[in-house]
Amino acid sequence: MTPAERADRGRRLRSEVPRSSHAEFERPATTTDPLALLIEQSKSRVQDLVPIRYGRMLASPFSYFRGAALPMASDLAATPTTGLAVQACGDAHLGNFGIFGSAERRLIFDINDFDETQPGPWEWDVKRLAASLEIAARENGFGRKQRTAIVRAAARRYRIAMNEFAGQTNLQVWYARADLDLVREQLSGRITDRQRAALDRGMAKARTRDSMQALDKLTRIVDGRPQIVADPPLVVPLASLVPEDLDLSGVEAERWRLIEGYKRSLASDRRYLLDQFDYDLSDMARKVVGVGSVGTRCWILLMLGRDEADPLFLQMKEAGPSVLSQFAGAPRFTNMGQRVVEGQRLMQAVSDIFLGWQRMASTVDGVARDFYVRQLRDWKFSLDTATMVPSGVSTYGEVCGWTLARAHARSGDRIAIAAYLGSSETFDKAIAEFATQYADQNERDYAALDDAAKSGRVLAQRGV
């Protein structure tokens, strides 16, 4: 199709799916209860960690929202969509945007969590971002007018950015990125002097968050070599998880297969770096991370290169089916680790050079599971919206809106989406109304989980 035909397709969709219809949200009576979805999702997780997951979700309505990607995907499946698919993040709340280091050693702002990525409606990502802004703004104590303005600003920035990308060449879209200097410039005039100073300190701190810093924080020297320090239940070394009667030679063989299989998913220059410079798996431990991910199998791997002062910390996270899969169709990858990695590479402007995947069967229970691998710390840093004034949160939401539009423009029909969105504020207003309604529903769902914890239906371990 020509650009004109693609634009015409987008405009025609307005009559089939009016932009104002995106304001609508009402959970159908036939939708599975959110608590039942969470309980079912937890069945495949490490059972002694599931109470930590519920406890973290109960910290606040926003914490609940972070862990409730599956219930929201179920809800979004009943909302209007244009049928224009993109590589969707699947969990595009504002906490999943942040800063990390590129291979060129520049600080980049981008989406940074892709556990749920797969092709799906672009509207679902926009609505999850919008709802997260409304919920976060409520926790900050902002008034309704302020909250509505924040959400509308993010939706407007998404819409305007998509129109800008629609007018660019494919390569211009592919090269577009937001480095931290641009983000700082946009935030600078809309945050307080104290917050600006905190941002500068955070940027400086981000550059120290690397494998050497992780080595100092997470290990101690035992018999002349660094070992990961236990901090149960959050950090548990592999040696503590292996049954006493298990043949340790099998565990060592599994560790070797893990690294060799992972290397095969890397580009040849990355494999060369790990092989020729003799990076060796020195230690590994299970580590609890995040909110929604708690209970999935997540490992940190300590690799040593030239000597003990040449560490590389990797994180290996279990990858199951995306929460979108039962509503948006099955992904094209059979390995869920590859699904995450390929989706991340498609959506991000630049990605971790050690991003890869692996499938392996555990010697403990014999179950084959998929994992993706990335650096544990690579200048990673997140902005704290909880301390921002309304104008700061608004600007941050706009940066997230631009970033999401750029990610969608790389994989979807940006011309058709832009033509559908148009130049009016109809879509922005509708998204703000949706966010308000969904935040109300989120509070009810949070209360239901709290009641379930108090009644004993679920076991929640708070404060961990």
KOLLOPA-204865 format. One record per residue (C-alpha): residue in one letter; y, x, z. Coordinates in nm, 3 decimals, always signed. Example, Ala and Ser with C-alpha at 12.3 -4.5 7.8 and 13.67 -1.06 7.14 Angstrom:
<rs>
<residu->a	north->-0.450	east->+1.230	up->+0.780>
<residu->s	north->-0.106	east->+1.367	up->+0.714>
</rs>
This chain:
<rs>
<residu->m	north->+0.000	east->+0.000	up->+0.000>
<residu->t	north->+0.355	east->+0.112	up->-0.069>
<residu->p	north->+0.605	east->+0.146	up->+0.219>
<residu->a	north->+0.774	east->-0.173	up->+0.099>
<residu->e	north->+0.444	east->-0.362	up->+0.102>
<residu->r	north->+0.364	east->-0.232	up->+0.450>
<residu->a	north->+0.705	east->-0.343	up->+0.577>
<residu->d	north->+0.659	east->-0.684	up->+0.417>
<residu->r	north->+0.323	east->-0.716	up->+0.592>
<residu->g	north->+0.490	east->-0.647	up->+0.927>
<residu->r	north->+0.764	east->-0.904	up->+0.870>
<residu->r	north->+0.510	east->-1.171	up->+0.766>
<residu->l	north->+0.326	east->-1.120	up->+1.093>
<residu->r	north->+0.628	east->-1.257	up->+1.281>
<residu->s	north->+0.540	east->-1.608	up->+1.166>
<residu->e	north->+0.174	east->-1.568	up->+1.266>
<residu->v	north->+0.247	east->-1.397	up->+1.600>
<residu->p	north->+0.607	east->-1.471	up->+1.701>
<residu->r	north->+0.766	east->-1.182	up->+1.887>
<residu->s	north->+0.869	east->-1.423	up->+2.162>
<residu->s	north->+0.499	east->-1.505	up->+2.220>
<residu->h	north->+0.453	east->-1.166	up->+2.391>
<residu->a	north->+0.628	east->-1.312	up->+2.695>
<residu->e	north->+0.326	east->-1.530	up->+2.761>
<residu->f	north->+0.077	east->-1.451	up->+3.034>
<residu->e	north->-0.162	east->-1.683	up->+3.206>
<residu->r	north->-0.506	east->-1.568	up->+3.311>
<residu->p	north->-0.764	east->-1.797	up->+3.149>
<residu->a	north->-1.000	east->-1.974	up->+3.386>
<residu->t	north->-1.292	east->-1.817	up->+3.198>
<residu->t	north->-1.174	east->-1.460	up->+3.268>
<residu->t	north->-1.400	east->-1.263	up->+3.501>
<residu->d	north->-1.255	east->-1.224	up->+3.849>
<residu->p	north->-1.077	east->-0.883	up->+3.876>
<residu->l	north->-1.258	east->-0.797	up->+4.199>
<residu->a	north->-1.593	east->-0.867	up->+4.034>
<residu->l	north->-1.494	east->-0.636	up->+3.747>
<residu->l	north->-1.405	east->-0.357	up->+3.989>
<residu->i	north->-1.729	east->-0.399	up->+4.183>
<residu->e	north->-1.936	east->-0.393	up->+3.864>
<residu->q	north->-1.746	east->-0.086	up->+3.740>
<residu->s	north->-1.820	east->+0.093	up->+4.067>
<residu->k	north->-2.198	east->+0.056	up->+4.037>
<residu->s	north->-2.230	east->+0.359	up->+3.807>
<residu->r	north->-2.010	east->+0.580	up->+4.026>
<residu->v	north->-2.092	east->+0.814	up->+4.314>
<residu->q	north->-2.145	east->+0.555	up->+4.585>
<residu->d	north->-2.019	east->+0.758	up->+4.879>
<residu->l	north->-1.685	east->+0.799	up->+4.697>
<residu->v	north->-1.632	east->+0.433	up->+4.601>
<residu->p	north->-1.475	east->+0.344	up->+4.941>
<residu->i	north->-1.217	east->+0.617	up->+4.879>
<residu->r	north->-1.133	east->+0.454	up->+4.548>
<residu->y	north->-1.073	east->+0.115	up->+4.710>
<residu->g	north->-0.878	east->+0.278	up->+4.991>
<residu->r	north->-0.647	east->+0.454	up->+4.749>
<residu->m	north->-0.596	east->+0.135	up->+4.549>
<residu->l	north->-0.492	east->-0.044	up->+4.869>
<residu->a	north->-0.210	east->+0.203	up->+4.940>
<residu->s	north->+0.035	east->-0.027	up->+4.755>
<residu->p	north->+0.049	east->-0.281	up->+4.468>
<residu->f	north->+0.134	east->+0.004	up->+4.230>
<residu->s	north->-0.166	east->+0.206	up->+4.352>
<residu->y	north->-0.381	east->-0.101	up->+4.292>
<residu->f	north->-0.235	east->-0.131	up->+3.942>
<residu->r	north->-0.323	east->+0.233	up->+3.868>
<residu->g	north->-0.687	east->+0.169	up->+3.951>
<residu->a	north->-0.710	east->-0.169	up->+3.779>
<residu->a	north->-0.711	east->-0.068	up->+3.413>
<residu->l	north->-1.027	east->-0.269	up->+3.349>
<residu->p	north->-0.897	east->-0.598	up->+3.493>
<residu->m	north->-0.576	east->-0.560	up->+3.294>
<residu->a	north->-0.770	east->-0.488	up->+2.974>
<residu->s	north->-0.958	east->-0.811	up->+3.038>
<residu->d	north->-0.628	east->-0.993	up->+3.084>
<residu->l	north->-0.467	east->-0.839	up->+2.776>
<residu->a	north->-0.760	east->-0.949	up->+2.561>
<residu->a	north->-0.630	east->-1.306	up->+2.596>
<residu->t	north->-0.271	east->-1.222	up->+2.492>
<residu->p	north->-0.122	east->-1.237	up->+2.139>
<residu->t	north->-0.168	east->-0.936	up->+1.910>
<residu->t	north->-0.065	east->-0.864	up->+1.553>
<residu->g	north->-0.393	east->-0.700	up->+1.455>
<residu->l	north->-0.216	east->-0.370	up->+1.383>
<residu->a	north->-0.438	east->-0.113	up->+1.551>
<residu->v	north->-0.341	east->+0.232	up->+1.680>
<residu->q	north->-0.515	east->+0.499	up->+1.881>
<residu->a	north->-0.439	east->+0.334	up->+2.214>
<residu->c	north->-0.411	east->+0.520	up->+2.542>
<residu->g	north->-0.574	east->+0.231	up->+2.727>
<residu->d	north->-0.401	east->+0.320	up->+3.053>
<residu->a	north->-0.037	east->+0.385	up->+2.960>
<residu->h	north->+0.124	east->+0.325	up->+3.299>
<residu->l	north->+0.425	east->+0.539	up->+3.388>
<residu->g	north->+0.219	east->+0.763	up->+3.620>
<residu->n	north->+0.014	east->+0.880	up->+3.321>
<residu->f	north->+0.312	east->+1.045	up->+3.156>
<residu->g	north->+0.414	east->+1.390	up->+3.267>
<residu->i	north->+0.481	east->+1.755	up->+3.199>
<residu->f	north->+0.244	east->+2.033	up->+3.101>
<residu->g	north->+0.254	east->+2.369	up->+2.926>
<residu->s	north->+0.198	east->+2.410	up->+2.553>
<residu->a	north->+0.012	east->+2.707	up->+2.404>
<residu->e	north->+0.356	east->+2.849	up->+2.316>
<residu->r	north->+0.440	east->+2.837	up->+2.690>
<residu->r	north->+0.698	east->+2.562	up->+2.664>
<residu->l	north->+0.713	east->+2.268	up->+2.900>
<residu->i	north->+0.628	east->+1.947	up->+2.712>
<residu->f	north->+0.661	east->+1.582	up->+2.818>
<residu->d	north->+0.381	east->+1.357	up->+2.693>
<residu->i	north->+0.107	east->+1.114	up->+2.786>
<residu->n	north->-0.134	east->+1.309	up->+3.004>
<residu->d	north->-0.432	east->+1.081	up->+3.075>
<residu->f	north->-0.676	east->+0.967	up->+2.807>
<residu->d	north->-0.986	east->+0.855	up->+2.996>
<residu->e	north->-0.957	east->+0.509	up->+2.835>
<residu->t	north->-0.834	east->+0.602	up->+2.488>
<residu->q	north->-0.980	east->+0.437	up->+2.179>
<residu->p	north->-0.846	east->+0.236	up->+1.883>
<residu->g	north->-0.689	east->-0.090	up->+1.994>
<residu->p	north->-0.377	east->-0.309	up->+1.976>
<residu->w	north->-0.048	east->-0.124	up->+2.020>
<residu->e	north->+0.083	east->-0.418	up->+2.221>
<residu->w	north->-0.163	east->-0.350	up->+2.505>
<residu->d	north->-0.022	east->-0.003	up->+2.575>
<residu->v	north->+0.336	east->-0.132	up->+2.564>
<residu->k	north->+0.255	east->-0.413	up->+2.807>
<residu->r	north->+0.077	east->-0.182	up->+3.052>
<residu->l	north->+0.375	east->+0.055	up->+3.050>
<residu->a	north->+0.618	east->-0.236	up->+3.094>
<residu->a	north->+0.422	east->-0.388	up->+3.381>
<residu->s	north->+0.403	east->-0.050	up->+3.556>
<residu->l	north->+0.782	east->-0.015	up->+3.539>
<residu->e	north->+0.832	east->-0.361	up->+3.688>
<residu->i	north->+0.583	east->-0.293	up->+3.968>
<residu->a	north->+0.726	east->+0.051	up->+4.046>
<residu->a	north->+1.080	east->-0.088	up->+4.047>
<residu->r	north->+0.974	east->-0.355	up->+4.297>
<residu->e	north->+0.834	east->-0.087	up->+4.526>
<residu->n	north->+1.166	east->+0.098	up->+4.497>
<residu->g	north->+1.341	east->-0.214	up->+4.622>
<residu->f	north->+1.538	east->-0.280	up->+4.303>
<residu->g	north->+1.677	east->-0.628	up->+4.238>
<residu->r	north->+1.544	east->-0.856	up->+3.966>
<residu->k	north->+1.832	east->-0.790	up->+3.724>
<residu->q	north->+1.785	east->-0.417	up->+3.766>
<residu->r	north->+1.411	east->-0.443	up->+3.709>
<residu->t	north->+1.455	east->-0.656	up->+3.399>
<residu->a	north->+1.709	east->-0.412	up->+3.257>
<residu->i	north->+1.469	east->-0.120	up->+3.317>
<residu->v	north->+1.179	east->-0.286	up->+3.138>
<residu->r	north->+1.394	east->-0.409	up->+2.850>
<residu->a	north->+1.536	east->-0.058	up->+2.805>
<residu->a	north->+1.186	east->+0.090	up->+2.773>
<residu->a	north->+1.075	east->-0.178	up->+2.525>
<residu->r	north->+1.396	east->-0.132	up->+2.327>
<residu->r	north->+1.343	east->+0.244	up->+2.313>
<residu->y	north->+0.988	east->+0.192	up->+2.188>
<residu->r	north->+1.115	east->-0.046	up->+1.921>
<residu->i	north->+1.403	east->+0.178	up->+1.808>
<residu->a	north->+1.184	east->+0.488	up->+1.807>
<residu->m	north->+0.921	east->+0.312	up->+1.596>
<residu->n	north->+1.192	east->+0.217	up->+1.347>
<residu->e	north->+1.306	east->+0.580	up->+1.339>
<residu->f	north->+0.952	east->+0.706	up->+1.283>
<residu->a	north->+0.902	east->+0.447	up->+1.009>
<residu->g	north->+1.179	east->+0.617	up->+0.812>
<residu->q	north->+1.036	east->+0.967	up->+0.856>
<residu->t	north->+0.778	east->+1.156	up->+0.655>
<residu->n	north->+0.426	east->+1.194	up->+0.787>
<residu->l	north->+0.487	east->+1.558	up->+0.879>
<residu->q	north->+0.812	east->+1.479	up->+1.059>
<residu->v	north->+0.625	east->+1.229	up->+1.275>
<residu->w	north->+0.345	east->+1.478	up->+1.335>
<residu->y	north->+0.583	east->+1.753	up->+1.447>
<residu->a	north->+0.791	east->+1.529	up->+1.676>
<residu->r	north->+0.771	east->+1.619	up->+2.043>
<residu->a	north->+0.975	east->+1.595	up->+2.363>
<residu->d	north->+1.014	east->+1.931	up->+2.535>
<residu->l	north->+1.145	east->+1.932	up->+2.888>
<residu->d	north->+1.493	east->+2.051	up->+2.793>
<residu->l	north->+1.539	east->+1.726	up->+2.599>
<residu->v	north->+1.404	east->+1.518	up->+2.887>
<residu->r	north->+1.630	east->+1.694	up->+3.136>
<residu->e	north->+1.931	east->+1.638	up->+2.911>
<residu->q	north->+1.858	east->+1.266	up->+2.887>
<residu->l	north->+1.802	east->+1.231	up->+3.262>
<residu->s	north->+2.089	east->+1.456	up->+3.368>
<residu->g	north->+2.372	east->+1.205	up->+3.360>
<residu->r	north->+2.172	east->+0.920	up->+3.512>
<residu->i	north->+2.031	east->+1.072	up->+3.829>
<residu->t	north->+2.200	east->+1.195	up->+4.144>
<residu->d	north->+2.289	east->+1.560	up->+4.204>
<residu->r	north->+2.013	east->+1.576	up->+4.463>
<residu->q	north->+1.757	east->+1.438	up->+4.218>
<residu->r	north->+1.880	east->+1.675	up->+3.946>
<residu->a	north->+1.825	east->+1.968	up->+4.180>
<residu->a	north->+1.478	east->+1.835	up->+4.266>
<residu->l	north->+1.399	east->+1.811	up->+3.894>
<residu->d	north->+1.504	east->+2.171	up->+3.840>
<residu->r	north->+1.290	east->+2.281	up->+4.134>
<residu->g	north->+1.000	east->+2.082	up->+3.992>
<residu->m	north->+1.037	east->+2.248	up->+3.653>
<residu->a	north->+1.035	east->+2.590	up->+3.817>
<residu->k	north->+0.734	east->+2.493	up->+4.028>
<residu->a	north->+0.547	east->+2.365	up->+3.722>
<residu->r	north->+0.547	east->+2.715	up->+3.575>
<residu->t	north->+0.361	east->+2.839	up->+3.883>
<residu->r	north->+0.088	east->+2.573	up->+3.862>
<residu->d	north->-0.176	east->+2.773	up->+3.680>
<residu->s	north->-0.522	east->+2.917	up->+3.745>
<residu->m	north->-0.385	east->+3.195	up->+3.966>
<residu->q	north->-0.214	east->+2.939	up->+4.189>
<residu->a	north->-0.535	east->+2.732	up->+4.198>
<residu->l	north->-0.728	east->+3.047	up->+4.290>
<residu->d	north->-0.503	east->+3.106	up->+4.590>
<residu->k	north->-0.516	east->+2.742	up->+4.701>
<residu->l	north->-0.879	east->+2.648	up->+4.639>
<residu->t	north->-1.080	east->+2.963	up->+4.708>
<residu->r	north->-1.155	east->+3.233	up->+4.965>
<residu->i	north->-1.322	east->+3.572	up->+4.921>
<residu->v	north->-1.691	east->+3.584	up->+5.015>
<residu->d	north->-1.886	east->+3.908	up->+4.963>
<residu->g	north->-1.606	east->+4.038	up->+4.745>
<residu->r	north->-1.589	east->+3.735	up->+4.514>
<residu->p	north->-1.383	east->+3.415	up->+4.527>
<residu->q	north->-1.563	east->+3.097	up->+4.628>
<residu->i	north->-1.429	east->+2.742	up->+4.623>
<residu->v	north->-1.356	east->+2.628	up->+4.979>
<residu->a	north->-1.517	east->+2.302	up->+5.092>
<residu->d	north->-1.287	east->+2.016	up->+5.197>
<residu->p	north->-1.526	east->+1.720	up->+5.220>
<residu->p	north->-1.529	east->+1.456	up->+5.093>
<residu->l	north->-1.254	east->+1.558	up->+4.848>
<residu->v	north->-1.391	east->+1.901	up->+4.753>
<residu->v	north->-1.764	east->+1.970	up->+4.786>
<residu->p	north->-1.917	east->+2.291	up->+4.641>
<residu->l	north->-2.224	east->+2.245	up->+4.421>
<residu->a	north->-2.441	east->+2.437	up->+4.668>
<residu->s	north->-2.378	east->+2.164	up->+4.929>
<residu->l	north->-2.486	east->+1.887	up->+4.690>
<residu->v	north->-2.816	east->+2.041	up->+4.577>
<residu->p	north->-3.123	east->+1.908	up->+4.764>
<residu->e	north->-3.298	east->+2.175	up->+4.969>
<residu->d	north->-3.630	east->+2.125	up->+4.787>
<residu->l	north->-3.478	east->+2.162	up->+4.438>
<residu->d	north->-3.568	east->+2.468	up->+4.233>
<residu->l	north->-3.244	east->+2.670	up->+4.225>
<residu->s	north->-3.346	east->+2.839	up->+3.901>
<residu->g	north->-3.316	east->+2.499	up->+3.734>
<residu->v	north->-2.967	east->+2.458	up->+3.871>
<residu->e	north->-2.864	east->+2.799	up->+3.736>
<residu->a	north->-3.010	east->+2.712	up->+3.396>
<residu->e	north->-2.814	east->+2.387	up->+3.400>
<residu->r	north->-2.492	east->+2.576	up->+3.475>
<residu->w	north->-2.556	east->+2.804	up->+3.176>
<residu->r	north->-2.629	east->+2.507	up->+2.946>
<residu->l	north->-2.312	east->+2.339	up->+3.067>
<residu->i	north->-2.087	east->+2.623	up->+2.953>
<residu->e	north->-2.273	east->+2.696	up->+2.631>
<residu->g	north->-2.266	east->+2.331	up->+2.526>
<residu->y	north->-1.898	east->+2.304	up->+2.610>
<residu->k	north->-1.815	east->+2.615	up->+2.404>
<residu->r	north->-1.965	east->+2.456	up->+2.093>
<residu->s	north->-1.697	east->+2.184	up->+2.106>
<residu->l	north->-1.414	east->+2.439	up->+2.094>
<residu->a	north->-1.240	east->+2.593	up->+1.794>
<residu->s	north->-1.377	east->+2.937	up->+1.705>
<residu->d	north->-1.080	east->+3.130	up->+1.847>
<residu->r	north->-1.123	east->+2.959	up->+2.186>
<residu->r	north->-1.495	east->+3.041	up->+2.183>
<residu->y	north->-1.404	east->+3.401	up->+2.103>
<residu->l	north->-1.169	east->+3.412	up->+2.400>
<residu->l	north->-1.440	east->+3.291	up->+2.640>
<residu->d	north->-1.720	east->+3.503	up->+2.489>
<residu->q	north->-1.560	east->+3.834	up->+2.401>
<residu->f	north->-1.363	east->+3.856	up->+2.723>
<residu->d	north->-1.674	east->+3.773	up->+2.927>
<residu->y	north->-1.556	east->+3.468	up->+3.118>
<residu->d	north->-1.838	east->+3.385	up->+3.355>
<residu->l	north->-1.896	east->+3.069	up->+3.558>
<residu->s	north->-1.852	east->+3.197	up->+3.913>
<residu->d	north->-1.848	east->+2.874	up->+4.116>
<residu->m	north->-1.815	east->+2.498	up->+4.082>
<residu->a	north->-1.746	east->+2.203	up->+4.310>
<residu->r	north->-1.711	east->+1.827	up->+4.295>
<residu->k	north->-1.348	east->+1.722	up->+4.339>
<residu->v	north->-1.204	east->+1.375	up->+4.395>
<residu->v	north->-0.901	east->+1.308	up->+4.174>
<residu->g	north->-0.659	east->+1.025	up->+4.104>
<residu->v	north->-0.707	east->+0.659	up->+4.187>
<residu->g	north->-0.890	east->+0.484	up->+3.904>
<residu->s	north->-1.110	east->+0.791	up->+3.845>
<residu->v	north->-1.238	east->+0.815	up->+4.202>
<residu->g	north->-1.616	east->+0.788	up->+4.206>
<residu->t	north->-1.667	east->+0.925	up->+3.859>
<residu->r	north->-1.825	east->+1.269	up->+3.857>
<residu->c	north->-1.551	east->+1.526	up->+3.842>
<residu->w	north->-1.606	east->+1.899	up->+3.878>
<residu->i	north->-1.384	east->+2.203	up->+3.900>
<residu->l	north->-1.524	east->+2.520	up->+3.744>
<residu->l	north->-1.409	east->+2.868	up->+3.842>
<residu->m	north->-1.444	east->+3.108	up->+3.550>
<residu->l	north->-1.376	east->+3.478	up->+3.601>
<residu->g	north->-1.281	east->+3.709	up->+3.314>
<residu->r	north->-1.191	east->+4.076	up->+3.343>
<residu->d	north->-1.215	east->+4.069	up->+3.724>
<residu->e	north->-1.141	east->+3.849	up->+4.026>
<residu->a	north->-0.771	east->+3.857	up->+3.936>
<residu->d	north->-0.839	east->+3.701	up->+3.594>
<residu->p	north->-0.939	east->+3.341	up->+3.674>
<residu->l	north->-0.963	east->+3.034	up->+3.455>
<residu->f	north->-1.002	east->+2.703	up->+3.638>
<residu->l	north->-1.147	east->+2.421	up->+3.429>
<residu->q	north->-1.188	east->+2.055	up->+3.520>
<residu->m	north->-1.492	east->+1.866	up->+3.390>
<residu->k	north->-1.457	east->+1.487	up->+3.418>
<residu->e	north->-1.720	east->+1.228	up->+3.352>
<residu->a	north->-1.637	east->+1.007	up->+3.053>
<residu->g	north->-1.786	east->+0.661	up->+3.026>
<residu->p	north->-1.701	east->+0.379	up->+2.785>
<residu->s	north->-1.330	east->+0.296	up->+2.763>
<residu->v	north->-1.215	east->-0.012	up->+2.952>
<residu->l	north->-1.098	east->-0.136	up->+2.611>
<residu->s	north->-1.442	east->-0.114	up->+2.450>
<residu->q	north->-1.571	east->-0.458	up->+2.549>
<residu->f	north->-1.248	east->-0.620	up->+2.428>
<residu->a	north->-1.139	east->-0.408	up->+2.129>
<residu->g	north->-1.475	east->-0.304	up->+1.987>
<residu->a	north->-1.695	east->+0.001	up->+2.031>
<residu->p	north->-1.548	east->+0.347	up->+1.958>
<residu->r	north->-1.678	east->+0.550	up->+1.665>
<residu->f	north->-1.795	east->+0.836	up->+1.887>
<residu->t	north->-2.133	east->+0.825	up->+2.060>
<residu->n	north->-2.030	east->+1.098	up->+2.305>
<residu->m	north->-1.766	east->+0.954	up->+2.538>
<residu->g	north->-1.633	east->+1.301	up->+2.616>
<residu->q	north->-1.565	east->+1.352	up->+2.248>
<residu->r	north->-1.397	east->+1.009	up->+2.239>
<residu->v	north->-1.150	east->+1.124	up->+2.504>
<residu->v	north->-1.085	east->+1.462	up->+2.343>
<residu->e	north->-1.040	east->+1.334	up->+1.987>
<residu->g	north->-0.815	east->+1.052	up->+2.108>
<residu->q	north->-0.604	east->+1.293	up->+2.312>
<residu->r	north->-0.562	east->+1.530	up->+2.020>
<residu->l	north->-0.454	east->+1.242	up->+1.800>
<residu->m	north->-0.199	east->+1.100	up->+2.044>
<residu->q	north->-0.049	east->+1.415	up->+2.196>
<residu->a	north->+0.201	east->+1.635	up->+2.018>
<residu->v	north->+0.020	east->+1.942	up->+2.155>
<residu->s	north->-0.301	east->+1.957	up->+2.356>
<residu->d	north->-0.470	east->+2.193	up->+2.601>
<residu->i	north->-0.633	east->+2.482	up->+2.413>
<residu->f	north->-0.946	east->+2.451	up->+2.630>
<residu->l	north->-0.996	east->+2.079	up->+2.563>
<residu->g	north->-1.363	east->+2.015	up->+2.484>
<residu->w	north->-1.664	east->+1.802	up->+2.570>
<residu->q	north->-2.025	east->+1.819	up->+2.678>
<residu->r	north->-2.330	east->+1.599	up->+2.739>
<residu->m	north->-2.581	east->+1.710	up->+2.994>
<residu->a	north->-2.868	east->+1.576	up->+3.200>
<residu->s	north->-2.849	east->+1.647	up->+3.572>
<residu->t	north->-3.136	east->+1.835	up->+3.734>
<residu->v	north->-3.075	east->+1.621	up->+4.044>
<residu->d	north->-3.130	east->+1.270	up->+3.900>
<residu->g	north->-3.221	east->+1.342	up->+3.535>
<residu->v	north->-2.946	east->+1.113	up->+3.400>
<residu->a	north->-2.760	east->+1.235	up->+3.088>
<residu->r	north->-2.384	east->+1.193	up->+3.118>
<residu->d	north->-2.086	east->+1.272	up->+2.898>
<residu->f	north->-1.797	east->+1.487	up->+3.017>
<residu->y	north->-1.472	east->+1.621	up->+2.883>
<residu->v	north->-1.328	east->+1.955	up->+2.989>
<residu->r	north->-0.970	east->+2.077	up->+3.024>
<residu->q	north->-0.772	east->+2.325	up->+3.229>
<residu->l	north->-0.737	east->+2.220	up->+3.590>
<residu->r	north->-0.375	east->+2.330	up->+3.610>
<residu->d	north->-0.163	east->+2.430	up->+3.316>
<residu->w	north->+0.197	east->+2.392	up->+3.431>
<residu->k	north->+0.125	east->+2.028	up->+3.510>
<residu->f	north->+0.399	east->+1.836	up->+3.689>
<residu->s	north->+0.487	east->+1.467	up->+3.734>
<residu->l	north->+0.832	east->+1.322	up->+3.800>
<residu->d	north->+0.859	east->+1.115	up->+4.117>
<residu->t	north->+1.007	east->+0.781	up->+4.014>
<residu->a	north->+0.978	east->+0.653	up->+4.373>
<residu->t	north->+1.284	east->+0.860	up->+4.467>
<residu->m	north->+1.496	east->+0.770	up->+4.162>
<residu->v	north->+1.792	east->+0.535	up->+4.149>
<residu->p	north->+1.771	east->+0.246	up->+3.897>
<residu->s	north->+1.948	east->+0.437	up->+3.618>
<residu->g	north->+1.706	east->+0.729	up->+3.660>
<residu->v	north->+1.399	east->+0.505	up->+3.641>
<residu->s	north->+1.551	east->+0.333	up->+3.339>
<residu->t	north->+1.600	east->+0.661	up->+3.156>
<residu->y	north->+1.253	east->+0.777	up->+3.251>
<residu->g	north->+1.110	east->+0.451	up->+3.117>
<residu->e	north->+1.300	east->+0.506	up->+2.792>
<residu->v	north->+1.152	east->+0.856	up->+2.756>
<residu->c	north->+0.806	east->+0.706	up->+2.813>
<residu->g	north->+0.881	east->+0.435	up->+2.554>
<residu->w	north->+0.983	east->+0.696	up->+2.296>
<residu->t	north->+0.676	east->+0.906	up->+2.375>
<residu->l	north->+0.440	east->+0.609	up->+2.340>
<residu->a	north->+0.598	east->+0.510	up->+2.008>
<residu->r	north->+0.553	east->+0.864	up->+1.878>
<residu->a	north->+0.187	east->+0.863	up->+1.983>
<residu->h	north->+0.127	east->+0.527	up->+1.814>
<residu->a	north->+0.317	east->+0.632	up->+1.500>
<residu->r	north->+0.071	east->+0.917	up->+1.448>
<residu->s	north->-0.230	east->+0.688	up->+1.416>
<residu->g	north->-0.111	east->+0.337	up->+1.329>
<residu->d	north->+0.091	east->+0.177	up->+1.050>
<residu->r	north->+0.433	east->+0.267	up->+1.188>
<residu->i	north->+0.612	east->+0.099	up->+0.898>
<residu->a	north->+0.441	east->-0.238	up->+0.953>
<residu->i	north->+0.486	east->-0.218	up->+1.331>
<residu->a	north->+0.855	east->-0.129	up->+1.293>
<residu->a	north->+0.914	east->-0.414	up->+1.048>
<residu->y	north->+0.743	east->-0.654	up->+1.286>
<residu->l	north->+0.957	east->-0.540	up->+1.580>
<residu->g	north->+1.278	east->-0.560	up->+1.375>
<residu->s	north->+1.630	east->-0.489	up->+1.497>
<residu->s	north->+1.685	east->-0.781	up->+1.736>
<residu->e	north->+1.610	east->-0.780	up->+2.110>
<residu->t	north->+1.358	east->-1.063	up->+2.084>
<residu->f	north->+1.060	east->-0.837	up->+2.151>
<residu->d	north->+1.236	east->-0.651	up->+2.435>
<residu->k	north->+1.313	east->-0.976	up->+2.618>
<residu->a	north->+0.959	east->-1.102	up->+2.573>
<residu->i	north->+0.806	east->-0.783	up->+2.713>
<residu->a	north->+1.036	east->-0.795	up->+3.017>
<residu->e	north->+0.925	east->-1.153	up->+3.088>
<residu->f	north->+0.559	east->-1.053	up->+3.050>
<residu->a	north->+0.609	east->-0.765	up->+3.292>
<residu->t	north->+0.753	east->-0.998	up->+3.555>
<residu->q	north->+0.465	east->-1.242	up->+3.526>
<residu->y	north->+0.204	east->-0.968	up->+3.530>
<residu->a	north->+0.358	east->-0.798	up->+3.833>
<residu->d	north->+0.327	east->-1.131	up->+4.015>
<residu->q	north->-0.041	east->-1.148	up->+3.916>
<residu->n	north->-0.090	east->-0.786	up->+4.022>
<residu->e	north->+0.038	east->-0.868	up->+4.370>
<residu->r	north->-0.210	east->-1.155	up->+4.398>
<residu->d	north->-0.494	east->-0.929	up->+4.284>
<residu->y	north->-0.389	east->-0.659	up->+4.530>
<residu->a	north->-0.395	east->-0.916	up->+4.811>
<residu->a	north->-0.742	east->-1.029	up->+4.700>
<residu->l	north->-0.874	east->-0.673	up->+4.722>
<residu->d	north->-0.713	east->-0.635	up->+5.064>
<residu->d	north->-0.881	east->-0.955	up->+5.181>
<residu->a	north->-1.215	east->-0.833	up->+5.044>
<residu->a	north->-1.179	east->-0.507	up->+5.237>
<residu->k	north->-1.093	east->-0.690	up->+5.559>
<residu->s	north->-1.386	east->-0.930	up->+5.520>
<residu->g	north->-1.632	east->-0.652	up->+5.439>
<residu->r	north->-1.704	east->-0.759	up->+5.083>
<residu->v	north->-1.598	east->-0.408	up->+4.980>
<residu->l	north->-1.581	east->-0.099	up->+5.196>
<residu->a	north->-1.242	east->+0.074	up->+5.178>
<residu->q	north->-1.169	east->+0.416	up->+5.326>
<residu->r	north->-0.793	east->+0.436	up->+5.355>
<residu->g	north->-0.575	east->+0.744	up->+5.387>
<residu->v	north->-0.814	east->+0.983	up->+5.212>
</rs>
